[in-house]
Amino acid sequence: MSTIFTKIVAGEIPSYKIAETEDFYAFLDINPLAKGHTLVIPKKEIDYILDAEDKLYADLWKFAKKVGLAVEKVIPCKRIGITVIGLEVPHAHIHIIPINTIYDMDFSKKKLSFEAEEFEEIASRISIEFNSL
């Protein structure tokens, strides 16, 4: 079974890529809670993040930290909120969300909408910061 995220990594579905390594991929959420809301995934299909083997799990969080630091440099916010829910797509993923209050991470809120050009500009700026870290 191939998840939507595996299809994104394979280039079968377009994404606004932030960063990529041999094992991980980061891209903008197309239904974001905040400008700069990014998803970080292992390329290997793992449904439940706690099922990841220890090295992959640790390396995923290390990659996510670097992504979060890059997002924070581009998007004005008090903090980067990080959450793993794992119910919406059967492929482990970490949400990196610029926040100013705890309520900015309420997934029941109406999602934001941006034009393709704005997504591209945000992704490009975060990617540049990621590569400079």
C-alpha positions as CSV (number, residue, x, y, z in Angstrom):
1,M,0.0,0.0,0.0
2,S,1.3,3.4,-0.9
3,T,0.3,6.4,1.1
4,I,-0.3,9.9,-0.2
5,F,3.0,10.9,1.5
6,T,4.9,8.1,-0.3
7,K,3.4,9.4,-3.6
8,I,4.6,12.9,-2.7
9,V,8.1,11.7,-2.0
10,A,8.1,9.8,-5.3
11,G,7.0,13.0,-7.1
12,E,3.7,11.4,-8.2
13,I,1.9,14.2,-6.3
14,P,3.3,17.7,-6.2
15,S,4.4,19.3,-2.9
16,Y,6.0,22.5,-1.7
17,K,9.3,20.9,-0.6
18,I,11.3,22.4,2.2
19,A,14.0,19.8,2.6
20,E,15.0,16.3,1.7
21,T,17.6,13.8,2.8
22,E,18.0,10.1,1.9
23,D,15.6,9.2,4.7
24,F,13.4,12.2,5.3
25,Y,11.2,14.7,3.5
26,A,9.7,18.0,4.7
27,F,7.0,19.9,2.9
28,L,4.3,22.6,3.5
29,D,0.9,21.4,4.7
30,I,-1.5,22.4,2.0
31,N,-4.3,22.7,4.6
32,P,-2.3,24.7,7.2
33,L,-3.2,25.9,10.6
34,A,-0.6,28.7,10.2
35,K,1.6,30.2,7.5
36,G,4.7,27.9,7.4
37,H,2.9,24.8,8.8
38,T,5.2,22.0,7.7
39,L,5.0,18.2,7.7
40,V,8.1,16.2,8.3
41,I,8.0,12.5,7.3
42,P,10.3,9.5,7.1
43,K,10.5,8.3,3.5
44,K,10.0,4.7,4.8
45,E,6.3,4.0,5.3
46,I,5.6,3.6,9.0
47,D,2.0,4.0,10.1
48,Y,2.7,4.7,13.8
49,I,5.6,6.8,14.8
50,L,6.3,4.7,17.9
51,D,6.8,1.7,15.6
52,A,9.9,3.3,14.1
53,E,13.2,1.7,15.0
54,D,15.2,3.7,17.4
55,K,17.8,5.2,15.0
56,L,15.2,6.3,12.5
57,Y,13.0,7.7,15.3
58,A,15.9,9.8,16.7
59,D,17.1,10.9,13.3
60,L,13.6,11.9,12.3
61,W,13.4,14.2,15.3
62,K,16.8,15.6,14.6
63,F,15.7,16.5,11.0
64,A,12.4,17.9,12.4
65,K,14.4,20.2,14.8
66,K,16.4,21.6,11.9
67,V,13.2,22.2,9.9
68,G,11.6,23.9,12.9
69,L,14.5,26.2,13.3
70,A,14.3,27.2,9.6
71,V,10.6,27.8,9.8
72,E,11.1,30.0,12.9
73,K,13.6,32.1,11.1
74,V,11.1,32.8,8.3
75,I,7.7,33.0,9.9
76,P,7.3,35.5,12.8
77,C,6.0,33.6,15.9
78,K,6.6,33.1,19.6
79,R,7.4,29.4,19.3
80,I,7.3,26.4,17.0
81,G,4.6,24.0,18.1
82,I,5.3,20.4,17.4
83,T,2.7,17.6,17.4
84,V,2.3,14.1,16.2
85,I,-1.3,12.9,15.8
86,G,-1.0,10.1,13.3
87,L,-4.7,9.5,12.6
88,E,-5.2,11.4,9.4
89,V,-2.7,9.7,7.1
90,P,-1.3,6.1,7.8
91,H,2.3,7.4,7.4
92,A,4.1,8.8,10.5
93,H,4.5,12.6,10.3
94,I,5.4,15.5,12.6
95,H,3.6,18.8,12.3
96,I,5.8,21.9,12.7
97,I,3.6,24.9,13.3
98,P,4.5,28.5,14.0
99,I,2.4,29.6,17.0
100,N,1.7,32.6,19.2
101,T,-0.8,31.0,21.5
102,I,-1.7,27.4,22.5
103,Y,-4.9,27.8,20.5
104,D,-3.0,28.1,17.3
105,M,-2.6,24.3,17.3
106,D,-6.3,23.6,17.5
107,F,-6.9,21.2,14.5
108,S,-10.6,21.9,14.6
109,K,-10.0,25.4,13.5
110,K,-10.7,26.4,9.9
111,K,-7.6,25.8,7.8
112,L,-5.9,28.6,6.0
113,S,-5.7,28.9,2.2
114,F,-2.9,30.3,0.1
115,E,-2.3,30.7,-3.7
116,A,0.3,28.5,-5.2
117,E,2.7,31.4,-5.6
118,E,2.6,32.1,-1.9
119,F,3.2,28.5,-1.0
120,E,6.1,28.5,-3.3
121,E,7.6,31.6,-1.9
122,I,7.2,30.4,1.7
123,A,8.7,27.0,0.9
124,S,11.6,28.6,-0.9
125,R,12.4,31.0,2.0
126,I,12.3,28.1,4.6
127,S,14.4,25.9,2.3
128,I,17.1,28.6,2.0
129,E,17.2,28.9,5.8
130,F,17.2,25.1,6.3
131,N,20.2,24.8,3.9
132,S,22.1,27.6,5.8
133,L,21.8,25.8,9.2
